Amino acid sequence: MFTKTITLKGSRHQIVLGYKSMETMTSAMREAPITPDSDHIRLKDDFGQTAYYTQDNLVSVVVTDLDAHEDLRVARSIAEARAQSAFQTALGQDPTLGFLVGGVKPGLVP
């Protein structure tokens, strides 16, 4: 599954369109009607949404592979857990702050 996030000038909101596959997303882009006398774009997604915007208002488009993004979130969570564990270990060994986690007591430096 894929999402396409569209950011427009002067808007605090983003348009997020969803697609079941890269093929349907690519097909939607090919079918977007752009005529020589108009810069208006209409995009439809696989879930009943239609976005209308003009090319001159377009700031950015971000395509996200949600399956790969899920893998990234898992890897990021594991890295954060490791960092938290290393922090807790270092905190317990610190002579000034170790008492917060039941480690070294202040003033009792070995």
Helices and strands as residue ranges (DSSP letters): E 2-8, E 14-19, H 22-31, E 40-44, E 50-54, G 55-57, E 58-65, H 66-93, G 98-101
